[in-house]
Amino acid sequence: MENIVIIGNGIAGVSAARHIRKLSNKRIIIISAETDYFFSRTALMYVYMGHMKFEHIQPYEDWFWEKNGIELVRGYVTQVDTDNKQLLVDTSRAFHYDRLIIATGSKPNKFGWPGQDLHGVQGLYSKQDLDLLEVNAPNKEVCKRAVIVGGGLIGIELAEMLRSRDIPVTFLVRESSFWNGVLPDGESQMINEHIKEHHIDLRLSTNLKEIIPDENGRVKSVVIRETGEELECDLVGLTAGVTPNVSFLKDSGIELGRGVKVNRFLETNVKDVYAIGDCAEQHEAIGNRRPIEAVWYTGRMMGETVAQTICGNRIEYKPGHWFNSAKFLDIEYQTYGWVFGKKGMQDYEKQFHWRHPEDNVCVTVAFHKDTKLFLGINTFGIRMRHEIFDRWLTEGRDVDYVMEHLADANFDPEFYKQYEQEIVTKYNADYGISLKAKKKSIKRIFQFN
C-alpha cells in the first residue's frame, strides 16, 4: 500500500488528506507539532473573545480521523531524507513515505528588533500563540497596555481581541495609512477612522526601534524609532506579516526560496515531494497573484489539486479569479478581481470610489480606462455574492454593465440595506453618463439563491 505522509494539519494538509481518502485507499499519515486535531485558524480570535470554545472551531469530531483511515502523529519533523524517503520526528521516530506533502504553513515575521524574544512578545498564528495570549493578556489588570507592531489583517484582529477585554492598545503601523499597500486611499482612510473610533491608539508612519526588558526579562516598554518615545506596555504583538515555515528543510535537497519552490502542479524539484498552502512558492506567479499566498481558500484548493495528482489524475493548480474576505472590527470586507492600492495601480487601471456619507460603507470598482473592462471590486460594509462577480470577470463584462446590475450581486436584499442607486448616481456624475440601477429580477433570484 502506498504511504502518503503530510507534514502539517492546517487547511491545506487536511484538504489533501480528505480528498486522497475520497479517491483511494492509500495509507495517509498527518504529522503536526501544533495540535492533535485540525482546527479553523481563522476562528482563533473568537475563542479569546469568548464567542466560541476551542472545541467549537474543530470542524470534525475526534472519531472522524480513525473512521476515515487518516493516522495522526503529534510531533515536530526535524529532518527530511529525500534520498531514502524518510522523515525524522523529534529527532528519533522515523517514518517512511512514498509521497510526501509539505503543508507546514507560516510563522510570524521577526525583523531583528532588540528584545523581540522577550517574555511578553508574541505573534498570533498558532494554537500555542492563543494559549500564550491567555497568559500574557488575560485581563486589563495583568496587561495594562499592549503594543501591536504591524498593520495587516492579523494586527487588526489582535487589536479587536484585546479591546474585547478592555485592554488599551497602541497600534504601530509603518505605512502612512492603514494597509495602503493593498487598499486604495479612500478605503484605507475609512479604516483609519474606524480603528480610532474603537479607542485604539493608531500611530501611522511609526516604526519600532527596540523592546525594553524589566529586571525579570519580561517586556517593560517599547521605543519608537522616529521620536525616541518610550511606551510602557506588558504585551508586544508582532503582526508584521508571516513567512513560510520551512527552515527544517534547509539540508533536504528540496529547493527553497522564501518558501518551498513548486511548479504549477505543486511539485518540488524532488520526485514524489509536493508543497501546498502558505509554505508553497510558485517559481513564477500566477497572473497578478503573489508567488506565496497565505490565504485560507487557496490552501484548500491546493490540497484538493494535489490529491488529484497523487491519485493518478495529474492536474495543474488553477486558482481562478482572485477573491478574499476579512473583517476590520465591525466592517466586513470583500474583494473580487484586482483593485490595487495607489502604489500597485497599473497604467491602464481606473478606479471609481463611492463612500456613504454617514455609514462605514464604501465601494471601489476598478476598470480598464480604454476598454472599460471590469477588473475588480472592493466592498466594505456590503455583503456581495462571490459567484456573480466571478461570472462577470469570466465573461469579460464592462464596468457599465456591472454598475447597472449591482443589485444582482447583493447578498440578501431583503435583510441588507441597498445602496445601488446612490452608487450609480455618483458613477453617473463622475463620468457624465446616465445609467440606471436595475432591480434584482425574479429570474436572477431563483438562479443564484
C-alpha positions as CSV (number, residue, x, y, z in Angstrom):
1,M,0.0,0.0,0.0
2,E,1.3,3.4,-1.0
3,N,2.4,5.6,2.0
4,I,1.3,9.2,1.9
5,V,2.8,11.4,4.6
6,I,1.6,15.0,5.1
7,I,3.5,17.4,7.3
8,G,1.1,20.0,8.7
9,N,-2.5,19.7,9.8
10,G,-3.8,23.1,8.6
11,I,-6.5,23.6,5.9
12,A,-4.1,22.7,3.1
13,G,-2.8,19.4,4.6
14,V,-6.2,18.3,5.8
15,S,-7.9,19.1,2.5
16,A,-5.3,16.9,0.7
17,A,-5.8,14.1,3.2
18,R,-9.6,14.2,2.8
19,H,-9.6,14.2,-0.9
20,I,-6.9,11.5,-1.2
21,R,-9.2,9.3,1.0
22,K,-12.2,10.0,-1.2
23,L,-10.2,8.9,-4.2
24,S,-8.2,6.0,-2.9
25,N,-7.3,3.6,-0.1
26,K,-3.7,4.7,0.3
27,R,-2.2,4.9,3.8
28,I,-2.4,8.6,5.0
29,I,-0.3,9.9,7.9
30,I,-0.6,13.6,9.0
31,I,2.2,14.8,11.2
32,S,1.8,18.1,13.2
33,A,3.5,19.6,16.2
34,E,0.7,22.2,16.8
35,T,-2.4,20.3,17.8
36,D,-3.8,16.8,17.9
37,Y,-6.7,17.7,15.6
38,F,-7.3,20.2,12.8
39,F,-9.0,23.5,13.7
40,S,-10.1,26.6,11.9
41,R,-7.2,29.0,12.2
42,T,-9.3,32.0,11.1
43,A,-11.6,31.5,14.1
44,L,-8.9,31.6,16.8
45,M,-9.8,35.2,17.7
46,Y,-13.4,34.2,18.6
47,V,-12.1,31.8,21.2
48,Y,-10.2,34.5,23.0
49,M,-13.2,36.9,22.7
50,G,-15.5,34.3,24.3
51,H,-17.8,33.8,21.4
52,M,-16.7,30.1,20.9
53,K,-14.8,27.4,22.8
54,F,-11.8,25.9,21.2
55,E,-13.6,22.6,20.5
56,H,-16.2,24.6,18.5
57,I,-13.6,25.6,15.9
58,Q,-12.6,21.9,15.2
59,P,-14.8,21.1,12.2
60,Y,-14.6,17.3,12.6
61,E,-15.3,15.1,15.6
62,D,-12.3,13.3,17.1
63,W,-13.6,10.0,15.8
64,F,-13.6,11.3,12.2
65,W,-9.9,10.6,11.6
66,E,-9.8,6.9,12.6
67,K,-13.1,6.2,10.8
68,N,-11.6,7.6,7.6
69,G,-8.3,5.8,8.0
70,I,-6.2,9.0,8.5
71,E,-3.4,8.5,11.0
72,L,-2.5,11.4,13.2
73,V,1.0,11.8,14.6
74,R,1.8,14.6,17.1
75,G,5.4,15.7,16.7
76,Y,7.9,18.1,15.0
77,V,9.6,16.9,11.8
78,T,13.3,17.6,12.4
79,Q,14.8,16.0,9.2
80,V,13.6,15.1,5.7
81,D,15.9,12.5,4.0
82,T,14.7,12.5,0.4
83,D,17.3,10.0,-0.8
84,N,15.8,7.3,1.5
85,K,12.3,8.8,1.5
86,Q,12.3,9.0,5.3
87,L,11.4,11.6,7.9
88,L,12.6,12.0,11.5
89,V,10.1,13.3,14.0
90,D,11.5,14.8,17.2
91,T,15.0,13.6,16.1
92,S,14.1,10.0,17.0
93,R,11.0,8.5,15.3
94,A,11.4,7.5,11.7
95,F,8.6,7.5,9.1
96,H,8.9,6.2,5.5
97,Y,7.0,7.8,2.7
98,D,6.2,7.0,-0.9
99,R,4.8,10.5,-1.5
100,L,5.4,13.5,0.8
101,I,3.2,16.6,1.0
102,I,4.7,19.6,2.8
103,A,2.0,21.8,4.3
104,T,3.7,23.5,7.2
105,G,2.2,26.9,6.8
106,S,3.7,30.1,8.2
107,K,5.3,31.7,11.2
108,P,5.2,35.4,12.3
109,N,7.9,37.6,10.8
110,K,10.7,38.9,13.1
111,F,13.0,41.6,11.8
112,G,15.8,41.5,14.3
113,W,14.4,44.1,16.8
114,P,16.3,44.1,20.0
115,G,14.1,42.4,22.6
116,Q,11.9,40.5,20.2
117,D,12.4,37.2,22.0
118,L,11.5,38.6,25.5
119,H,8.7,37.1,27.6
120,G,5.5,39.0,26.7
121,V,6.4,39.3,23.0
122,Q,4.4,37.1,20.7
123,G,2.6,36.6,17.4
124,L,-0.9,35.4,16.6
125,Y,-0.8,32.5,14.3
126,S,-0.9,29.2,16.2
127,K,-2.9,27.5,18.9
128,Q,0.2,28.0,21.1
129,D,0.0,31.7,20.4
130,L,-3.6,31.7,21.6
131,D,-2.6,29.9,24.8
132,L,0.2,32.3,25.4
133,L,-2.1,35.3,24.9
134,E,-4.2,34.0,27.8
135,V,-1.0,34.1,29.9
136,N,0.2,37.5,28.7
137,A,-3.1,39.3,28.4
138,P,-5.8,37.5,30.4
139,N,-7.3,40.9,31.5
140,K,-6.5,44.6,31.9
141,E,-5.1,44.1,35.4
142,V,-2.3,41.9,34.2
143,C,-1.9,43.6,30.8
144,K,-2.3,47.4,31.4
145,R,-1.3,48.2,27.8
146,A,-0.5,46.3,24.7
147,V,1.6,47.5,21.7
148,I,0.9,45.9,18.3
149,V,3.6,46.1,15.6
150,G,2.4,45.8,12.0
151,G,-0.7,47.0,10.2
152,G,-2.1,43.9,8.4
153,L,-5.1,41.7,9.0
154,I,-3.6,39.8,11.9
155,G,-2.8,43.1,13.6
156,I,-6.3,44.4,13.5
157,E,-7.6,41.0,14.7
158,L,-5.3,41.1,17.7
159,A,-6.4,44.7,18.4
160,E,-10.0,43.7,18.4
161,M,-9.3,40.7,20.6
162,L,-7.5,42.8,23.2
163,R,-10.1,45.6,23.2
164,S,-12.8,43.0,23.9
165,R,-11.2,42.7,27.3
166,D,-10.8,46.5,27.7
167,I,-7.0,46.3,27.3
168,P,-5.6,49.6,26.0
169,V,-3.9,49.1,22.6
170,T,-1.3,51.2,20.8
171,F,-1.0,50.2,17.1
172,L,2.3,50.9,15.4
173,V,1.9,51.0,11.6
174,R,4.9,51.9,9.4
175,E,2.7,52.9,6.4
176,S,1.2,56.4,6.2
177,S,-2.3,54.9,6.1
178,F,-3.6,51.5,7.3
179,W,-2.9,48.7,4.8
180,N,-2.5,51.2,2.0
181,G,-0.1,48.9,0.2
182,V,-3.3,46.9,-0.6
183,L,-6.2,49.2,-0.2
184,P,-7.0,52.4,-2.3
185,D,-6.7,55.6,-0.4
186,G,-10.4,56.2,0.3
187,E,-10.8,52.7,1.8
188,S,-7.6,52.9,3.9
189,Q,-8.7,56.3,5.3
190,M,-12.1,54.9,6.3
191,I,-10.3,52.1,8.2
192,N,-8.0,54.6,9.9
193,E,-11.1,56.4,11.2
194,H,-12.8,53.2,12.2
195,I,-9.8,52.0,14.2
196,K,-9.7,55.3,16.2
197,E,-13.5,55.1,16.8
198,H,-12.7,51.9,18.7
199,H,-10.4,53.8,21.1
200,I,-7.3,52.2,19.6
201,D,-4.2,54.5,19.6
202,L,-3.3,54.3,16.0
203,R,0.3,55.5,15.2
204,L,0.8,55.8,11.4
205,S,4.3,56.2,9.8
206,T,5.7,54.8,13.0
207,N,8.3,52.1,13.4
208,L,9.5,50.0,16.4
209,K,13.1,50.6,17.4
210,E,13.5,48.2,20.3
211,I,11.7,46.3,23.1
212,I,13.0,47.0,26.6
213,P,13.0,44.3,29.3
214,D,12.4,44.6,33.0
215,E,14.6,43.0,35.7
216,N,12.9,39.6,35.1
217,G,13.3,39.5,31.4
218,R,9.7,40.5,30.6
219,V,8.6,43.3,28.4
220,K,8.6,46.6,30.1
221,S,8.3,49.1,27.2
222,V,8.9,49.8,23.6
223,V,10.9,52.6,22.0
224,I,9.6,54.4,18.8
225,R,12.3,54.8,16.2
226,E,11.2,58.2,14.8
227,T,10.8,60.1,18.1
228,G,12.7,58.0,20.7
229,E,9.4,58.0,22.8
230,E,9.3,55.1,25.3
231,L,5.8,53.5,25.7
232,E,5.2,51.3,28.8
233,C,3.5,48.0,28.0
234,D,3.0,44.4,29.2
235,L,2.5,42.8,25.8
236,V,4.0,43.3,22.3
237,G,2.2,41.7,19.5
238,L,4.3,41.1,16.4
239,T,2.0,41.1,13.4
240,A,4.2,42.4,10.7
241,G,3.3,39.6,8.3
242,V,4.3,35.9,8.1
243,T,6.9,33.9,6.4
244,P,6.8,30.2,5.3
245,N,7.7,27.7,7.9
246,V,10.4,25.8,6.0
247,S,13.7,26.1,7.9
248,F,13.7,22.4,8.8
249,L,14.1,21.6,5.1
250,K,17.4,23.5,4.5
251,D,19.5,20.3,4.2
252,S,16.9,18.2,2.4
253,G,17.8,18.9,-1.2
254,I,14.4,20.4,-1.7
255,E,14.6,23.7,-3.5
256,L,13.8,26.7,-1.3
257,G,13.2,30.4,-1.9
258,R,11.2,32.2,0.7
259,G,9.1,29.0,0.7
260,V,9.2,25.6,-1.0
261,K,9.6,26.1,-4.7
262,V,6.9,24.4,-6.7
263,N,5.7,24.2,-10.3
264,R,2.1,24.6,-11.5
265,F,1.4,21.0,-10.4
266,L,2.6,21.8,-6.9
267,E,5.6,19.5,-7.4
268,T,9.0,20.3,-6.0
269,N,12.4,19.6,-7.6
270,V,12.4,16.2,-5.8
271,K,10.3,13.4,-7.2
272,D,7.3,12.5,-5.2
273,V,7.6,15.6,-2.9
274,Y,4.9,18.3,-3.1
275,A,4.2,21.6,-1.3
276,I,0.9,23.3,-0.7
277,G,-0.6,26.2,1.3
278,D,1.3,29.1,2.9
279,C,4.7,27.4,2.6
280,A,4.5,26.8,-1.2
281,E,6.1,29.3,-3.5
282,Q,5.4,29.3,-7.2
283,H,8.5,29.6,-9.5
284,E,6.5,32.2,-11.4
285,A,3.5,34.0,-10.0
286,I,0.1,33.1,-11.5
287,G,-1.2,36.3,-13.1
288,N,-1.3,39.1,-10.6
289,R,-1.2,36.7,-7.6
290,R,1.8,36.6,-5.4
291,P,4.2,33.6,-5.6
292,I,3.3,32.8,-2.0
293,E,-0.4,33.0,-1.0
294,A,-1.1,32.9,2.7
295,V,-4.9,32.6,2.2
296,W,-7.3,30.0,3.6
297,Y,-9.1,29.2,0.4
298,T,-6.0,28.8,-1.7
299,G,-4.6,26.3,0.8
300,R,-7.8,24.3,0.5
301,M,-7.7,24.4,-3.3
302,M,-4.1,23.4,-3.4
303,G,-4.9,20.4,-1.1
304,E,-7.7,19.3,-3.4
305,T,-5.5,19.7,-6.5
306,V,-2.5,17.8,-5.2
307,A,-4.9,14.9,-4.1
308,Q,-6.0,14.5,-7.7
309,T,-2.3,14.3,-8.9
310,I,-1.3,11.8,-6.2
311,C,-4.3,9.6,-7.1
312,G,-3.4,9.4,-10.8
313,N,-5.2,12.5,-12.3
314,R,-2.2,14.9,-12.6
315,I,-3.8,18.4,-12.9
316,E,-2.5,21.9,-12.7
317,Y,-3.3,24.3,-9.9
318,K,-5.7,26.9,-11.3
319,P,-7.0,29.2,-8.5
320,G,-9.2,31.2,-10.9
321,H,-10.1,34.8,-10.2
322,W,-8.7,36.4,-7.1
323,F,-11.1,36.9,-4.2
324,N,-10.8,37.3,-0.4
325,S,-12.8,38.5,2.6
326,A,-11.9,39.8,6.0
327,K,-13.3,41.9,8.9
328,F,-12.0,45.2,10.1
329,L,-13.5,45.3,13.5
330,D,-17.2,45.9,12.7
331,I,-16.8,46.3,8.9
332,E,-16.9,43.3,6.5
333,Y,-14.6,43.5,3.5
334,Q,-14.8,41.6,0.3
335,T,-12.6,41.8,-2.8
336,Y,-13.1,40.2,-6.2
337,G,-10.7,40.5,-9.2
338,W,-8.0,43.2,-8.8
339,V,-8.3,46.5,-7.1
340,F,-4.9,47.8,-6.3
341,G,-3.7,50.4,-3.8
342,K,-2.0,53.6,-5.2
343,K,1.5,52.1,-5.4
344,G,0.3,48.9,-7.2
345,M,-2.1,50.5,-9.7
346,Q,-1.4,49.7,-13.3
347,D,-1.1,52.3,-16.0
348,Y,-4.3,51.1,-17.7
349,E,-6.4,51.0,-14.5
350,K,-9.0,53.5,-13.4
351,Q,-10.9,53.4,-10.2
352,F,-14.4,54.6,-9.2
353,H,-14.9,55.1,-5.5
354,W,-18.1,55.7,-3.5
355,R,-18.5,56.2,0.2
356,H,-21.6,56.6,2.2
357,P,-21.7,60.0,3.9
358,E,-22.7,58.6,7.3
359,D,-22.3,54.8,7.5
360,N,-19.0,52.9,7.3
361,V,-19.8,51.6,3.8
362,C,-17.8,52.1,0.6
363,V,-17.2,50.5,-2.8
364,T,-14.3,50.8,-5.2
365,V,-14.6,49.5,-8.7
366,A,-11.5,49.0,-11.0
367,F,-11.8,49.0,-14.8
368,H,-9.7,49.5,-17.9
369,K,-9.6,53.1,-18.7
370,D,-9.7,52.5,-22.5
371,T,-11.9,49.4,-22.9
372,K,-13.9,49.8,-19.7
373,L,-13.4,46.1,-19.0
374,F,-14.4,45.3,-15.4
375,L,-11.2,44.4,-13.4
376,G,-12.4,44.1,-9.9
377,I,-14.4,45.4,-6.9
378,N,-13.8,46.0,-3.2
379,T,-16.8,46.4,-0.9
380,F,-16.8,47.5,2.8
381,G,-20.0,47.1,4.8
382,I,-21.9,45.5,1.9
383,R,-22.1,41.7,1.6
384,M,-21.9,40.5,-2.1
385,R,-22.2,37.2,-3.9
386,H,-19.0,35.6,-5.0
387,E,-20.5,33.6,-7.9
388,I,-21.9,36.8,-9.6
389,F,-18.6,38.7,-9.7
390,D,-16.7,35.5,-10.6
391,R,-19.0,35.1,-13.6
392,W,-18.8,38.7,-14.7
393,L,-15.0,38.5,-14.6
394,T,-15.0,35.3,-16.7
395,E,-17.5,36.8,-19.2
396,G,-15.4,40.0,-19.5
397,R,-18.2,42.4,-18.7
398,D,-17.7,46.1,-18.9
399,V,-17.9,48.4,-16.0
400,D,-21.2,50.0,-17.1
401,Y,-22.9,46.5,-17.1
402,V,-21.6,45.8,-13.6
403,M,-22.8,49.1,-12.3
404,E,-26.2,48.7,-13.8
405,H,-26.6,45.2,-12.4
406,L,-25.1,45.6,-8.9
407,A,-28.4,44.6,-7.4
408,D,-27.9,41.1,-8.7
409,A,-24.8,40.7,-6.6
410,N,-26.4,41.9,-3.4
411,F,-26.1,39.0,-1.0
412,D,-29.6,39.4,0.6
413,P,-31.5,42.5,-0.4
414,E,-34.4,41.5,1.9
415,F,-32.2,41.9,5.0
416,Y,-29.4,44.2,4.0
417,K,-29.5,47.9,3.1
418,Q,-29.4,48.6,-0.6
419,Y,-27.1,51.3,-1.9
420,E,-27.1,50.6,-5.6
421,Q,-29.0,53.8,-6.6
422,E,-26.6,56.1,-4.6
423,I,-23.6,54.3,-6.1
424,V,-24.8,54.6,-9.7
425,T,-25.8,58.2,-9.2
426,K,-22.3,59.1,-8.2
427,Y,-20.9,56.9,-11.0
428,N,-23.0,58.9,-13.5
429,A,-21.9,62.2,-12.0
430,D,-18.2,61.2,-12.1
431,Y,-18.2,60.1,-15.7
432,G,-21.0,62.2,-17.3
433,I,-23.3,59.3,-18.2
434,S,-26.9,58.3,-17.3
435,L,-27.0,54.6,-16.3
436,K,-29.9,53.3,-14.3
437,A,-29.5,50.8,-11.4
438,K,-31.6,47.8,-12.4
439,K,-33.6,46.0,-9.7
440,K,-32.9,42.3,-8.9
441,S,-35.1,40.3,-11.2
442,I,-37.2,37.2,-10.1
443,K,-35.3,35.1,-12.6
444,R,-32.0,36.1,-11.1
445,I,-33.2,35.5,-7.5
446,F,-34.1,31.9,-8.4
447,Q,-30.9,31.4,-10.4
448,F,-28.5,32.4,-7.7
449,N,-30.2,32.0,-4.3
